[in-house]
Amino acid sequence: MNNLFQISIGLLLVVFTYGTCNAQTIIIKQTVPEQLEDDDEDFGPNRKFFNHTYGGLAFGVDGVSMDGEVFSPIKHINSFSFYSGTRYYRNFSKIFAGVADYELSYDQSRLKLGDGDSTQLPVSRLDLAKAKYWFVKMGGALSLQINFKRKRGNQLGTYITIGGYGNWLMFKRFSAKYENDLSSYTNITRVNLGKLKYMERFEYGPEVKFGKTNFAFFAKYRLSDYFKSKEGVWDFNELPRLNVGIQFFPGNI
């Protein structure tokens, strides 16, 4: 009990001393500059330059296509994307800014396996219990940001961005799970296919975001195809082209 009391007193002293030192630092600081850009080197959410990290989560939305094409049916809760990246800003004025993203992501689409489904798969359907495509992507985006408030202090405020993105599919895989008796030691067989020859290496499309100080809702539409076409050999239905989700930024910026 005495040790706990002593530790508590010590922590209070540290906090008090730290707070006092900070207060003294503020008091003896040099006078406020006429232009705040001179003090922060023009770096901040509402300055000339800024950058921050972010993370995000998105889900695929099927049935949205400009060509009315047929998609491979997916399980929506099990079909998602994780995003992690860094965003760079270049403010042109109080209203407009240029934005560049560098991003890594993981994306998976788990397929619905119906008895009457004729969607082409790269494996046999016999005893097939689960199947999914998954990707690891690296890429970026360029967009124009339009701010809703001119006077918002040194923060992002409320805005929309309109631009385009592109990704390199670093890893593209198809995974399947069978429930059968191929082995006397197990009732489950898993298959993982890599270096898929019938899949493209890159993707691209438009992207829009609506954001606040520490989060943004976004939507990405994939214009490019995932699957190559080869008459009589490859005739795979596309995966959902539209992804919608949310991104989070550290702190209140």
Salt bridges, closest charged atoms under 4 A:
ASP39 OD2 - LYS29 NZ 3.85
ASP40 OD2 - ARG47 NE 2.55
ASP62 OD1 - HIS76 NE2 3.13
GLU69 OE2 - ARG241 NE 2.34
ASP101 OD1 - ARG87 NE 2.82
ASP101 OD2 - LYS209 NZ 3.98
GLU103 OE1 - LYS220 NZ 2.87
ASP107 OD2 - LYS137 NZ 3.99
ASP117 OD2 - ARG125 NH2 3.71
GLU203 OE2 - LYS137 NZ 3.11
GLU207 OE2 - LYS209 NZ 3.96
ASP225 OD1 - ARG241 NH2 2.48
GLU238 OE1 - ARG222 NH1 3.04
